[in-house]
Amino acid sequence: MGSSTSRPVPVGIWAAALVVSVTLVGCGGGTRAAESAPGAPGASGAPGTTQAAMPRLRSADTEASATSAASVPARLPGLGPATLAEIPENARQVVLVTGRGKDSPTARVVLYRRTSAGWLPGATWSAHNALRGWTDDHHAGDLRSPIGVFGLTDAGGLLADPGTELPYDRSRGFAVGGTGFEGEPLAGSFDYVVAINYNHEPGTSPLDWTRPLGAGKGGGIWLHVDHGGPTHGCVSLAQGHMKELLRTLDPDQHPVIVMGDAESLKR
C-alpha cells in the first residue's frame, strides 16, 4: 500500500459498507443517499478560488528564504491557546478549516506549511461542512462536524491515485449515488477522499469500519469531493482542490487538520 499501489479492501468491509446505515459513519448526502452510499461521508461546497498554489517543497529553510519573514505568521492565525496546544510538535503541514458559524454548513480551508520563519500559507478554498454546523461532542447522526485537531494519514477514492504520498486505497467501495440535502446528485463525491482521524484507526483505508471510540461517536469523517450541498459530518472541496490537496500532503510532514467554527477555534 502506498502512493502508487492500491490497497485492496477486504470483501467483508465493502459488503458492510453497502448495507450499514449512514448514521454509523457521519457523512453522506441526504436520506436518499443513505441507501446507496457505501461509506457515506459528506456532501460538498461550491468550488472556491485558489489564491495561491501550495508548493510541494521538501526544505522548510528553502521556503523561508524565498518568503519575507514579515509575511509569514509565527503562529497559525485565528487559533487560541487551547487549539494550538492540540497541534503536535512534529506537524509540519496543517489544513485549517474555519467554519463561518457554529450552525453554518460553509467554511474556508487554508493550507499551511511550518517553516523556520513561521507558518507559510498556501491555497485558500471554500468548502462545506455538516448541515447543522459544528460540535465539541460529535455523535452518529447529529449532522454536525467534529471540532478539533486530527491526523491525516490515509486516502483513497473511486478514481486512480492522483499522485499522493499518502497510502491510497482505490476501491469500488467509494461508489455513491442518490441525492444530498438540497437535491444535488452525490455521484463522484468519493472520487477522492482523505480520512480525517476522528474515530478512525490510523493506517487503515478510509473504508475501514473500526471505531476506536465506539459506533455511537460516529466515524467516516472525510475530506472529499464537493457536490454542492451540506454534509453529514465531512468537509468537502471542489474536485480539483482535492487533487491538489492529495498531491501536497506528505506523511513525512505529519499533516493534521484543524477544524471548527471560527469562535470555537479561538479558544
CORNOR-V957739 format. One record per residue. N is the residue number from 1. OMEGA is omega in whole degrees, 0 to 359 (none if undefined). Layout:
# CORNOR-V957739
N,OMEGA  N,OMEGA
This chain:
# CORNOR-V957739
1,182  2,185  3,182  4,182  5,180  6,178  7,182  8,176  9,179  10,183  11,181  12,179  13,181  14,181  15,179  16,182  17,182  18,186  19,183  20,182  21,179  22,180  23,179  24,184  25,175  26,178  27,180  28,179  29,180  30,185  31,181  32,180  33,185  34,182  35,186  36,183  37,184  38,180  39,177  40,161  41,207  42,180  43,186  44,182  45,179  46,182  47,178  48,180  49,178  50,181  51,179  52,180  53,180  54,182  55,177  56,183  57,181  58,187  59,178  60,180  61,177  62,179  63,184  64,182  65,180  66,184  67,178  68,180  69,181  70,183  71,182  72,181  73,179  74,178  75,181  76,184  77,176  78,182  79,177  80,185  81,181  82,179  83,179  84,182  85,180  86,182  87,182  88,180  89,183  90,180  91,179  92,176  93,179  94,169  95,184  96,180  97,182  98,180  99,181  100,179  101,184  102,182  103,184  104,177  105,181  106,185  107,174  108,181  109,177  110,177  111,178  112,172  113,179  114,177  115,178  116,179  117,184  118,183  119,182  120,180  121,177  122,184  123,173  124,184  125,171  126,185  127,168  128,169  129,188  130,184  131,184  132,176  133,193  134,178  135,173  136,185  137,184  138,173  139,180  140,175  141,182  142,177  143,174  144,178  145,180  146,176  147,176  148,179  149,186  150,178  151,176  152,188  153,190  154,183  155,178  156,178  157,177  158,181  159,180  160,176  161,182  162,179  163,179  164,173  165,173  166,171  167,187  168,180  169,174  170,186  171,173  172,176  173,179  174,177  175,181  176,176  177,180  178,183  179,180  180,184  181,182  182,179  183,181  184,179  185,180  186,183  187,179  188,183  189,182  190,174  191,175  192,185  193,167  194,178  195,171  196,188  197,166  198,181  199,178  200,179  201,180  202,179  203,178  204,178  205,172  206,180  207,181  208,185  209,176  210,180  211,184  212,181  213,182  214,184  215,182  216,179  217,177  218,182  219,183  220,177  221,188  222,155  223,182  224,186  225,179  226,175  227,170  228,178  229,181  230,181  231,173  232,181  233,184  234,170  235,186  236,183  237,175  238,186  239,180  240,179  241,175  242,178  243,180  244,179  245,180  246,180  247,183  248,184  249,185  250,182  251,178  252,179  253,176  254,185  255,175  256,172  257,174  258,190  259,178  260,175  261,188  262,183  263,180  264,181  265,180  266,182  267,none
